[in-house]
Structure formats: structure tokens, C-alpha cells
Amino acid sequence: MFDNILTDDYTPPKTCTVERVTAVKHWTDTLFSFRVTRPAAFRFRAGEFIMIGLMIGGKPVLRAYSICSPTWDEELEFYSIKAPGGKLTTELQHIEVGDGVLLGRKPTGTLVHDALVPGEHLYLFSTGTGLAPFASVIREPETYEKFKEVILTHTCRTGAELEYGKQLVEDIRKDPLVGELVGDRLIHFTSTTRDETQDQRGRITNLIHNGELASVIGRPGLDPATDRVMICGSDAMLRDLKQIMLDKDFTEGSNAAPAQFVIEKAFAGEGV
């Protein structure tokens, strides 16, 4: 479908390279993941995002996508929603192995270790495709060098929407490079807001407020003295969790001024 951008005479925008799709998996009717080739000179920090796009109607259409891969991966992995009417995902959901996509040259983002001051426990709060940057963070050896324990939470509407994250964590524990390092130091907490499943039930904000999160994982409540937090998800989730952090006397950080929690604000519409 997108062979035109792979022809020898095609010149991509100066801010992009053209990469080939190496794998695609559709997890649900609304979620899919894909992998692309990685330029030899491409460098990024775990948790950063990059612009991904296609040529649509003769013009490049690009959106911000978190890089799911750890920094040591030879390819780049992405996790996407199929947004109804989304200008990019309407086409992107149909990519196949061998097709070409546009990849930005300059990764950036705030969900990185550099934006946090040292701590003991790292909480990664995610909803929906907000899991994507944490797919990189939890596979990064540096994460386990900096923190004694990592708590990944993922909340979705249905149990099927949790499968990408569950498979990811299962694969990490078996990985020959980081599996032994991760061990039992990675806690994976899942909840649904619509389905009745074996997962916990409810929004992560409510599960923090009512103490259920702390009870299930067997840890005390969030403490700015020892805990560091990264947050990625829907606008409502970001707003509510930020307020929870502020109410608990956490300070928001950035690359320029590291602190106790960070939020990624780049994903209006989750990459549609």
C-alpha cells in the first residue's frame, strides 16, 4: 500500500528516514503493535517518543509515538490505537511487513530517568496505549540499577486490552539479557473498568484512593521520600493522577529540573 515511499527516487523530509516494517500484530479490533528497522545512528533514552508517519494524499502525516523498545534492541517497536477517523491510524493499521513508514530523527520526552531524582521505588502508572513508554523503561537495565523495585500499573476497559502488557512482562522475565536482573523486582498490577475479569476492577485513581493498590501489591502508600512516579495515559487520568501526586507532596519534574514525578503531555489523541 505504501510502496511509493520506498522507491529509489523518493526523498523523505529532512527530519525523517524511511524504515521498513518487520512485524505487525493486531491485539484487538482497536489495538496493534508493529516493529520497524532501526537506523544505525539512531539513539534514544528509554521512555522517549518519536514522530512516526506515512505519506497520505501525497503529503507526510506524522504523529508522536512512544518507543516501546529498550535502547539495546536492534529494531524499534510501537504500540498503537486504531483511532476512529484518525488521519494517520486509519492507514497505519493496515501496514504489512515490508511496507515503509516515516521515522523522525529526534526522539524526546519527559518519561525518562534524567527527569527524576534518585529514589527506591519506581511507579509507572498507565492506561490504554499509555503503557508504550513503560514497555521500554521496564526492559532497560538502567531502571534496575537506579531502583530497588518497579511497579507497573496498567488499566484498560477490557481484559483483552491488557494482553499486550501481560505478554510483555512474561517475555521480560524469560529474556536472557534482562530476565535475571528483573527477577521479582518488577510488580505488574492490572485493572479493568468495564469487564469482570481476574484482574482488579476500577480506575487506578480510585484504587489509589481506597488503598486497594497498596493492599494488592503489599506495599505502603505513595511516599515522596522514597517513591518516584511516571504517568502516561488519557487526559483525564493525567489530570487526576497529577492532583493525587501534588496532594501527597510530590514535586513534578522535567529534564531541566528533575523531581519526584513526571507526566508525558505530548499525546493529544494518543497518536491518531
C-alpha positions as a Markdown table, in Angstrom:
| # | Residue | x | y | z |
|---|---|---|---|---|
| 1 | Met | 0.0 | 0.0 | 0.0 |
| 2 | Phe | 2.9 | 2.4 | 0.8 |
| 3 | Asp | 5.5 | 1.2 | -1.7 |
| 4 | Asn | 5.7 | 4.7 | -3.2 |
| 5 | Ile | 7.8 | 5.9 | -0.2 |
| 6 | Leu | 10.3 | 3.1 | -0.7 |
| 7 | Thr | 11.3 | 3.9 | -4.3 |
| 8 | Asp | 14.8 | 5.0 | -5.0 |
| 9 | Asp | 13.8 | 8.4 | -6.2 |
| 10 | Tyr | 11.7 | 9.2 | -3.1 |
| 11 | Thr | 13.3 | 11.8 | -0.8 |
| 12 | Pro | 11.7 | 11.9 | 2.7 |
| 13 | Pro | 11.5 | 15.1 | 4.7 |
| 14 | Lys | 14.9 | 16.1 | 6.2 |
| 15 | Thr | 13.5 | 15.4 | 9.7 |
| 16 | Cys | 12.7 | 11.8 | 8.8 |
| 17 | Thr | 14.1 | 8.5 | 7.5 |
| 18 | Val | 12.2 | 5.7 | 5.7 |
| 19 | Glu | 12.1 | 2.5 | 7.6 |
| 20 | Arg | 10.7 | -0.9 | 6.7 |
| 21 | Val | 8.0 | -2.7 | 8.8 |
| 22 | Thr | 9.4 | -6.0 | 10.1 |
| 23 | Ala | 6.4 | -7.3 | 12.1 |
| 24 | Val | 2.8 | -6.4 | 12.9 |
| 25 | Lys | 0.4 | -7.9 | 15.5 |
| 26 | His | -3.2 | -7.0 | 16.0 |
| 27 | Trp | -4.1 | -7.5 | 19.6 |
| 28 | Thr | -7.8 | -6.4 | 19.5 |
| 29 | Asp | -10.0 | -4.7 | 17.0 |
| 30 | Thr | -8.7 | -1.3 | 18.3 |
| 31 | Leu | -5.0 | -2.1 | 19.2 |
| 32 | Phe | -2.0 | -3.2 | 17.3 |
| 33 | Ser | 1.8 | -3.2 | 17.6 |
| 34 | Phe | 4.5 | -3.1 | 15.0 |
| 35 | Arg | 8.2 | -3.2 | 14.6 |
| 36 | Val | 10.4 | -1.3 | 12.1 |
| 37 | Thr | 14.1 | -1.3 | 11.2 |
| 38 | Arg | 16.3 | 0.9 | 13.3 |
| 39 | Pro | 18.8 | 3.3 | 11.7 |
| 40 | Ala | 22.4 | 2.6 | 12.7 |
| 41 | Ala | 22.9 | 6.0 | 14.1 |
| 42 | Phe | 19.5 | 6.2 | 15.9 |
| 43 | Arg | 19.9 | 6.8 | 19.7 |
| 44 | Phe | 17.2 | 7.4 | 22.4 |
| 45 | Arg | 16.6 | 7.2 | 26.1 |
| 46 | Ala | 14.1 | 4.7 | 27.5 |
| 47 | Gly | 10.7 | 6.3 | 27.7 |
| 48 | Glu | 11.2 | 8.8 | 24.9 |
| 49 | Phe | 8.9 | 9.3 | 21.9 |
| 50 | Ile | 9.5 | 9.9 | 18.2 |
| 51 | Met | 7.4 | 11.0 | 15.2 |
| 52 | Ile | 6.0 | 8.2 | 13.1 |
| 53 | Gly | 4.1 | 8.7 | 9.8 |
| 54 | Leu | 3.1 | 7.8 | 6.3 |
| 55 | Met | 2.7 | 9.5 | 3.0 |
| 56 | Ile | -1.1 | 10.2 | 2.7 |
| 57 | Gly | -2.5 | 12.1 | -0.2 |
| 58 | Gly | 1.0 | 12.9 | -1.3 |
| 59 | Lys | 1.9 | 14.6 | 2.0 |
| 60 | Pro | 3.7 | 13.3 | 5.1 |
| 61 | Val | 1.4 | 12.8 | 8.0 |
| 62 | Leu | 3.2 | 12.2 | 11.3 |
| 63 | Arg | 2.2 | 11.8 | 15.0 |
| 64 | Ala | 4.1 | 11.3 | 18.2 |
| 65 | Tyr | 4.6 | 7.6 | 19.3 |
| 66 | Ser | 6.4 | 6.3 | 22.3 |
| 67 | Ile | 9.2 | 3.9 | 21.6 |
| 68 | Cys | 8.4 | 0.6 | 23.2 |
| 69 | Ser | 11.8 | -1.0 | 22.6 |
| 70 | Pro | 14.6 | -0.9 | 25.1 |
| 71 | Thr | 17.7 | 1.1 | 24.0 |
| 72 | Trp | 19.6 | -2.1 | 23.2 |
| 73 | Asp | 17.0 | -3.5 | 20.7 |
| 74 | Glu | 18.1 | -3.8 | 17.1 |
| 75 | Glu | 14.7 | -2.8 | 15.9 |
| 76 | Leu | 12.1 | -0.2 | 17.1 |
| 77 | Glu | 8.7 | -1.3 | 18.4 |
| 78 | Phe | 5.5 | 0.8 | 18.7 |
| 79 | Tyr | 2.0 | 0.2 | 20.2 |
| 80 | Ser | -0.9 | 2.0 | 18.6 |
| 81 | Ile | -4.6 | 2.5 | 18.9 |
| 82 | Lys | -6.8 | 2.4 | 15.8 |
| 83 | Ala | -8.5 | 5.7 | 16.3 |
| 84 | Pro | -11.9 | 6.0 | 14.6 |
| 85 | Gly | -11.4 | 8.7 | 11.9 |
| 86 | Gly | -7.8 | 9.2 | 12.8 |
| 87 | Lys | -6.0 | 10.6 | 9.8 |
| 88 | Leu | -2.8 | 8.5 | 10.4 |
| 89 | Thr | -4.1 | 5.4 | 12.1 |
| 90 | Thr | -6.9 | 4.9 | 9.6 |
| 91 | Glu | -4.0 | 4.0 | 7.2 |
| 92 | Leu | -1.3 | 2.9 | 9.7 |
| 93 | Gln | -3.5 | 0.0 | 10.9 |
| 94 | His | -3.2 | -1.6 | 7.5 |
| 95 | Ile | 0.6 | -1.7 | 7.3 |
| 96 | Glu | 2.2 | -5.1 | 6.5 |
| 97 | Val | 5.8 | -6.5 | 6.7 |
| 98 | Gly | 7.9 | -4.8 | 4.1 |
| 99 | Asp | 5.9 | -1.6 | 3.9 |
| 100 | Gly | 7.7 | 1.7 | 4.6 |
| 101 | Val | 7.0 | 4.2 | 7.3 |
| 102 | Leu | 8.5 | 7.6 | 8.1 |
| 103 | Leu | 10.6 | 7.8 | 11.3 |
| 104 | Gly | 11.6 | 11.0 | 12.9 |
| 105 | Arg | 15.3 | 11.6 | 13.6 |
| 106 | Lys | 15.0 | 13.3 | 17.0 |
| 107 | Pro | 13.5 | 11.5 | 20.0 |
| 108 | Thr | 12.4 | 13.4 | 23.1 |
| 109 | Gly | 10.2 | 13.2 | 26.1 |
| 110 | Thr | 9.9 | 13.6 | 29.9 |
| 111 | Leu | 9.3 | 9.9 | 30.9 |
| 112 | Val | 13.0 | 9.3 | 31.4 |
| 113 | His | 15.3 | 8.7 | 34.3 |
| 114 | Asp | 17.0 | 12.0 | 33.8 |
| 115 | Ala | 13.8 | 13.8 | 34.9 |
| 116 | Leu | 13.6 | 12.1 | 38.3 |
| 117 | Val | 15.8 | 12.5 | 41.4 |
| 118 | Pro | 17.1 | 9.3 | 42.9 |
| 119 | Gly | 14.6 | 7.1 | 44.8 |
| 120 | Glu | 14.0 | 3.5 | 45.9 |
| 121 | His | 10.7 | 2.5 | 44.1 |
| 122 | Leu | 9.6 | 3.5 | 40.6 |
| 123 | Tyr | 5.8 | 3.6 | 40.0 |
| 124 | Leu | 4.7 | 3.5 | 36.3 |
| 125 | Phe | 1.0 | 4.4 | 36.0 |
| 126 | Ser | -0.5 | 3.8 | 32.6 |
| 127 | Thr | -3.9 | 3.5 | 30.9 |
| 128 | Gly | -4.5 | 2.2 | 27.4 |
| 129 | Thr | -1.6 | 2.8 | 25.0 |
| 130 | Gly | 0.0 | 4.9 | 27.7 |
| 131 | Leu | 1.8 | 1.6 | 28.5 |
| 132 | Ala | 4.0 | 2.1 | 25.5 |
| 133 | Pro | 6.9 | 4.2 | 27.0 |
| 134 | Phe | 7.0 | 1.9 | 30.0 |
| 135 | Ala | 7.5 | -1.1 | 27.7 |
| 136 | Ser | 10.9 | 0.5 | 27.1 |
| 137 | Val | 11.6 | 1.5 | 30.7 |
| 138 | Ile | 10.9 | -1.9 | 32.3 |
| 139 | Arg | 13.2 | -3.6 | 29.8 |
| 140 | Glu | 16.1 | -1.2 | 30.4 |
| 141 | Pro | 18.9 | -2.4 | 32.7 |
| 142 | Glu | 19.5 | 1.2 | 34.0 |
| 143 | Thr | 16.0 | 1.1 | 35.5 |
| 144 | Tyr | 17.0 | -1.7 | 37.9 |
| 145 | Glu | 20.4 | -0.1 | 38.6 |
| 146 | Lys | 18.6 | 3.0 | 39.8 |
| 147 | Phe | 15.6 | 1.5 | 41.7 |
| 148 | Lys | 15.2 | -1.4 | 44.1 |
| 149 | Glu | 11.7 | -2.1 | 42.8 |
| 150 | Val | 9.5 | -1.2 | 39.8 |
| 151 | Ile | 5.7 | -1.2 | 40.0 |
| 152 | Leu | 3.9 | -1.1 | 36.6 |
| 153 | Thr | 0.2 | -0.5 | 36.6 |
| 154 | His | -2.0 | -0.8 | 33.5 |
| 155 | Thr | -5.7 | 0.0 | 33.4 |
| 156 | Cys | -7.9 | -0.7 | 30.4 |
| 157 | Arg | -11.6 | -1.1 | 29.7 |
| 158 | Thr | -11.4 | -4.8 | 28.9 |
| 159 | Gly | -9.3 | -7.8 | 29.7 |
| 160 | Ala | -8.3 | -8.2 | 26.1 |
| 161 | Glu | -6.8 | -4.7 | 26.1 |
| 162 | Leu | -4.4 | -5.8 | 28.8 |
| 163 | Glu | -2.8 | -8.7 | 26.8 |
| 164 | Tyr | 0.0 | -6.7 | 25.2 |
| 165 | Gly | 1.3 | -5.7 | 28.6 |
| 166 | Lys | 0.9 | -9.2 | 30.1 |
| 167 | Gln | 2.8 | -10.8 | 27.2 |
| 168 | Leu | 5.4 | -8.1 | 27.5 |
| 169 | Val | 6.0 | -8.8 | 31.2 |
| 170 | Glu | 6.0 | -12.6 | 30.6 |
| 171 | Asp | 8.6 | -12.2 | 27.9 |
| 172 | Ile | 10.8 | -9.9 | 30.1 |
| 173 | Arg | 11.0 | -12.5 | 32.8 |
| 174 | Lys | 12.3 | -15.0 | 30.3 |
| 175 | Asp | 14.7 | -12.7 | 28.5 |
| 176 | Pro | 18.3 | -13.9 | 28.6 |
| 177 | Leu | 19.6 | -10.3 | 28.8 |
| 178 | Val | 17.4 | -8.7 | 31.5 |
| 179 | Gly | 15.3 | -11.5 | 32.9 |
| 180 | Glu | 17.7 | -12.4 | 35.8 |
| 181 | Leu | 18.2 | -8.7 | 36.6 |
| 182 | Val | 14.4 | -8.1 | 36.7 |
| 183 | Gly | 13.6 | -11.2 | 38.8 |
| 184 | Asp | 10.9 | -10.4 | 41.3 |
| 185 | Arg | 11.7 | -6.7 | 41.3 |
| 186 | Leu | 9.0 | -6.0 | 38.7 |
| 187 | Ile | 5.4 | -5.9 | 40.0 |
| 188 | His | 2.7 | -5.9 | 37.4 |
| 189 | Phe | -0.7 | -4.6 | 38.5 |
| 190 | Thr | -3.7 | -4.7 | 36.1 |
| 191 | Ser | -7.3 | -3.5 | 36.3 |
| 192 | Thr | -10.3 | -3.1 | 34.1 |
| 193 | Thr | -13.1 | -0.6 | 34.1 |
| 194 | Arg | -15.7 | -2.4 | 32.0 |
| 195 | Asp | -15.0 | -6.2 | 32.1 |
| 196 | Glu | -15.3 | -8.5 | 35.0 |
| 197 | Thr | -12.0 | -10.4 | 34.9 |
| 198 | Gln | -9.4 | -11.9 | 37.2 |
| 199 | Asp | -7.8 | -8.5 | 37.2 |
| 200 | Gln | -8.6 | -5.9 | 39.7 |
| 201 | Arg | -11.7 | -3.8 | 38.9 |
| 202 | Gly | -11.6 | 0.0 | 38.8 |
| 203 | Arg | -9.8 | 3.2 | 37.7 |
| 204 | Ile | -6.3 | 3.5 | 39.0 |
| 205 | Thr | -7.1 | 6.8 | 40.7 |
| 206 | Asn | -9.8 | 5.1 | 42.7 |
| 207 | Leu | -7.6 | 2.1 | 43.6 |
| 208 | Ile | -5.0 | 4.5 | 44.9 |
| 209 | His | -7.6 | 6.5 | 46.9 |
| 210 | Asn | -9.2 | 3.4 | 48.5 |
| 211 | Gly | -5.9 | 1.7 | 49.3 |
| 212 | Glu | -6.6 | -1.3 | 47.1 |
| 213 | Leu | -3.5 | -0.8 | 45.0 |
| 214 | Ala | -1.3 | -0.7 | 48.1 |
| 215 | Ser | -3.1 | -3.7 | 49.6 |
| 216 | Val | -2.8 | -5.9 | 46.5 |
| 217 | Ile | 0.9 | -5.3 | 45.8 |
| 218 | Gly | 1.7 | -5.4 | 49.5 |
| 219 | Arg | 3.4 | -2.0 | 49.7 |
| 220 | Pro | 2.7 | 1.1 | 51.8 |
| 221 | Gly | 1.1 | 4.1 | 50.2 |
| 222 | Leu | 2.9 | 6.5 | 47.9 |
| 223 | Asp | 5.7 | 8.4 | 49.7 |
| 224 | Pro | 7.7 | 11.3 | 48.2 |
| 225 | Ala | 10.7 | 10.4 | 50.3 |
| 226 | Thr | 11.2 | 7.1 | 48.6 |
| 227 | Asp | 9.0 | 6.7 | 45.6 |
| 228 | Arg | 9.3 | 8.1 | 42.1 |
| 229 | Val | 6.4 | 8.2 | 39.6 |
| 230 | Met | 5.9 | 8.3 | 35.8 |
| 231 | Ile | 2.4 | 8.8 | 34.4 |
| 232 | Cys | 1.1 | 8.2 | 30.9 |
| 233 | Gly | -2.5 | 7.8 | 29.7 |
| 234 | Ser | -5.7 | 9.7 | 28.9 |
| 235 | Asp | -6.1 | 13.4 | 29.6 |
| 236 | Ala | -8.4 | 12.7 | 32.5 |
| 237 | Met | -6.1 | 10.2 | 34.0 |
| 238 | Leu | -3.1 | 12.6 | 33.7 |
| 239 | Arg | -5.1 | 15.4 | 35.4 |
| 240 | Asp | -6.4 | 13.3 | 38.2 |
| 241 | Leu | -3.1 | 11.5 | 39.0 |
| 242 | Lys | -1.2 | 14.7 | 38.9 |
| 243 | Gln | -3.5 | 16.1 | 41.6 |
| 244 | Ile | -3.0 | 13.0 | 43.7 |
| 245 | Met | 0.7 | 13.4 | 43.4 |
| 246 | Leu | 0.5 | 17.1 | 44.4 |
| 247 | Asp | -1.8 | 16.3 | 47.3 |
| 248 | Lys | 0.8 | 13.8 | 48.6 |
| 249 | Asp | 3.5 | 16.5 | 48.4 |
| 250 | Phe | 5.3 | 15.1 | 45.3 |
| 251 | Thr | 7.0 | 17.7 | 43.1 |
| 252 | Glu | 6.7 | 17.5 | 39.3 |
| 253 | Gly | 10.0 | 17.2 | 37.4 |
| 254 | Ser | 11.4 | 17.7 | 33.9 |
| 255 | Asn | 14.6 | 17.2 | 32.0 |
| 256 | Ala | 15.8 | 20.6 | 33.1 |
| 257 | Ala | 14.6 | 20.2 | 36.7 |
| 258 | Pro | 14.4 | 16.6 | 37.9 |
| 259 | Ala | 12.0 | 15.9 | 40.8 |
| 260 | Gln | 9.7 | 13.2 | 42.1 |
| 261 | Phe | 7.1 | 12.6 | 39.4 |
| 262 | Val | 6.8 | 13.2 | 35.6 |
| 263 | Ile | 4.0 | 13.2 | 33.1 |
| 264 | Glu | 4.1 | 12.9 | 29.3 |
| 265 | Lys | 2.0 | 15.6 | 27.8 |
| 266 | Ala | 2.7 | 15.0 | 24.1 |
| 267 | Phe | 0.0 | 12.6 | 23.2 |
| 268 | Ala | -3.2 | 14.5 | 22.4 |
| 269 | Gly | -5.5 | 11.9 | 20.9 |
| 270 | Glu | -3.0 | 9.1 | 21.5 |
| 271 | Gly | -1.2 | 9.3 | 18.2 |
| 272 | Val | -4.2 | 9.4 | 15.9 |
